[in-house]
């Protein structure tokens, strides 16, 4: 219980700090630059921390893709290599599999002759039904016929399917082509590689090769934490389909995103001087190295802007300036790779004056962080409690979050934050109460549904996924 209490309040303090020693920003401290199709701004949400305080600091990292001219002025869209990795385990039988096959068939029809497509399926084992083939009339028809000949049965060797799909993308891949694996699953990985860390490393290795892994979870039995992890590590997107008849809409949405991608392969690396740690990056998995940390926030669409909130912990043992290290952004567009590095470092001051610290808050930026980052982090955390049957832990977490937020907001005075805290606490408490209501069997189904839906909502909004 003591450990759980510490975890809950550790998260809350990293969000808000203590009310009477709240880390804050005296004046906007930011750096910005642009290169090729991407512009970037890094801005501290606070400019001072309290001497001897927890040292929690937030940074808003805003990525903007240049809006391209009207289509008739553009060169032809680069060709796409697309591999669909289809779950054909026994649990996919019936309406789910029929809807998935129909949606894939429609996707095949959208591909141009210069685009290439391959189909992999998995159950106990893995089947490579087609190699990457250009989607001319003959190959389009052949792929569709093969698709409708696949039958279901067996377990779920998700790792084998993912590995085979990525391998196909790597083979004979010319430069200038987008490469994406689209993985579909409705159940738990129970054959072959099942360890989430190992599966995540497979997806991460694909992103290192400038490939992307998008995941689609259908129904209520799959592992949403695993599929969202694979999408994050694989620089792709994660989708939750409660109903199989939503397959077509999701495939259309993903296809439109692929076509509209302007900046891909984004990798953020932050140099960390002694004593500074990167704690979190808008939910994206953080890879830590000696003196640095990095994460991959996925692609940007044409004209898209995304703001990610990074949480740091800095030393507060002496009054004076604390300087952050280089921020390096690596990315590519249709033509070439780029590397943008900020060498004009952000700087925060450690102050002995609580009043000076409180006066240094960027009120609007802090309010946006609470509403976008912290509230949705809470949703993901509460979703995990609902899934695991921890009703009281979820309710306690919601109430503690609101109390800490109100204490912090007493110093800042944001009406937007006050409203968000009230609405969030009321909505989430009702969600938890309803999920656990009724007979055990009915409650279990509601918990599965609500945990997945709530996790998906928090996941998308926290990462600013379109």
RAWOUR-V94216 format. One record per backbone hydrogen bond with DSSP energy under -0.5 kcal/mol. NH is the residue of the N-H (numbers start at 1). CO is the residue of the C=O. If there is no record, write none. Layout:
BEGIN
<<NH & CO> <NH & CO>>
END
This chain:
BEGIN
<<5 & 1> <6 & 2> <7 & 3> <8 & 4> <9 & 5> <10 & 6> <11 & 7> <12 & 8> <13 & 9> <14 & 10> <15 & 11> <16 & 12> <17 & 12> <17 & 13> <21 & 18> <24 & 48> <25 & 45> <25 & 46> <26 & 24> <29 & 44> <30 & 28> <31 & 42> <33 & 40> <35 & 38> <38 & 35> <39 & 64> <40 & 33> <41 & 62> <42 & 31> <43 & 60> <44 & 29> <45 & 58> <46 & 58> <47 & 24> <47 & 360> <48 & 24> <49 & 349> <51 & 351> <52 & 316> <53 & 50> <57 & 312> <59 & 310> <60 & 43> <61 & 59> <61 & 308> <62 & 41> <62 & 60> <63 & 61> <63 & 306> <64 & 39> <65 & 304> <66 & 37> <73 & 70> <74 & 71> <81 & 178> <82 & 80> <82 & 116> <83 & 180> <84 & 82> <84 & 118> <85 & 83> <85 & 182> <86 & 84> <86 & 120> <88 & 86> <88 & 122> <90 & 154> <92 & 89> <93 & 90> <96 & 93> <97 & 92> <98 & 94> <99 & 95> <100 & 96> <101 & 97> <102 & 98> <103 & 99> <104 & 100> <105 & 101> <106 & 102> <107 & 103> <108 & 104> <109 & 105> <110 & 106> <110 & 107> <111 & 107> <111 & 108> <115 & 112> <116 & 80> <117 & 133> <118 & 82> <120 & 84> <121 & 127> <122 & 86> <123 & 125> <127 & 121> <129 & 119> <129 & 127> <130 & 119> <133 & 117> <133 & 131> <135 & 112> <135 & 115> <136 & 134> <140 & 136> <141 & 137> <142 & 138> <143 & 139> <144 & 140> <145 & 141> <146 & 142> <147 & 143> <148 & 144> <149 & 146> <150 & 147> <153 & 88> <157 & 123> <158 & 156> <159 & 193> <161 & 157> <162 & 158> <163 & 159> <164 & 160> <165 & 161> <166 & 162> <167 & 163> <168 & 164> <169 & 165> <170 & 166> <171 & 167> <173 & 170> <174 & 172> <177 & 174> <178 & 79> <180 & 81> <181 & 212> <182 & 83> <183 & 181> <183 & 214> <184 & 85> <185 & 216> <190 & 156> <190 & 188> <191 & 156> <199 & 195> <200 & 196> <201 & 197> <202 & 198> <203 & 199> <204 & 200> <205 & 201> <206 & 202> <207 & 203> <208 & 204> <209 & 205> <209 & 206> <210 & 207> <211 & 206> <212 & 179> <213 & 234> <214 & 181> <214 & 212> <215 & 237> <216 & 183> <217 & 239> <218 & 185> <219 & 241> <223 & 187> <224 & 222> <227 & 223> <228 & 224> <229 & 225> <230 & 226> <231 & 227> <232 & 228> <233 & 229> <234 & 230> <235 & 232> <236 & 231> <239 & 215> <241 & 217> <241 & 239> <242 & 240> <246 & 243> <247 & 244> <250 & 246> <251 & 247> <252 & 248> <253 & 249> <254 & 250> <255 & 251> <256 & 252> <257 & 253> <258 & 254> <259 & 255> <260 & 256> <261 & 257> <261 & 258> <262 & 300> <263 & 300> <264 & 332> <267 & 330> <268 & 295> <269 & 267> <269 & 328> <270 & 293> <271 & 326> <272 & 291> <273 & 271> <276 & 273> <277 & 313> <279 & 277> <279 & 311> <280 & 311> <282 & 309> <284 & 281> <287 & 294> <288 & 286> <289 & 292> <292 & 289> <293 & 270> <294 & 287> <295 & 268> <297 & 295> <298 & 266> <300 & 263> <302 & 260> <303 & 66> <304 & 301> <306 & 63> <308 & 61> <308 & 306> <310 & 59> <310 & 308> <311 & 280> <312 & 57> <312 & 310> <313 & 277> <314 & 55> <320 & 350> <322 & 348> <324 & 346> <325 & 271> <327 & 342> <328 & 269> <328 & 326> <329 & 340> <330 & 267> <330 & 328> <331 & 338> <332 & 264> <333 & 336> <338 & 331> <340 & 329> <342 & 327> <343 & 341> <345 & 343> <348 & 322> <349 & 47> <350 & 320> <351 & 49> <351 & 349> <354 & 352> <357 & 353> <358 & 354> <359 & 355> <360 & 356> <360 & 357> <361 & 358> <362 & 45> <363 & 361> <366 & 362> <367 & 363> <368 & 364> <369 & 365> <370 & 366> <371 & 367> <372 & 368> <373 & 369> <374 & 369> <375 & 370> <377 & 373> <378 & 374> <379 & 375> <380 & 376> <381 & 377> <382 & 378> <383 & 379> <384 & 380> <385 & 381> <386 & 382> <387 & 383> <388 & 384> <389 & 386> <390 & 385> <391 & 389> <394 & 390> <395 & 391> <396 & 392> <397 & 393> <398 & 394> <399 & 395> <400 & 396> <401 & 397> <402 & 398> <403 & 399> <404 & 400> <405 & 401> <406 & 402> <407 & 403> <408 & 404> <409 & 405> <410 & 406> <411 & 408> <412 & 408> <413 & 409> <415 & 413> <418 & 414> <419 & 415> <420 & 416> <421 & 417> <422 & 418> <423 & 419> <424 & 420> <425 & 421> <426 & 422> <427 & 423> <428 & 424> <429 & 425> <430 & 426> <431 & 427> <432 & 428> <433 & 429> <434 & 430> <435 & 431> <436 & 432> <437 & 434> <443 & 439> <444 & 440> <445 & 441> <446 & 442> <447 & 443> <448 & 444> <449 & 445> <450 & 446> <451 & 447> <452 & 448> <453 & 449> <454 & 450> <455 & 451> <456 & 452> <457 & 453> <458 & 454> <459 & 455> <460 & 456> <461 & 457> <462 & 458> <463 & 459> <464 & 461> <465 & 460>>
END
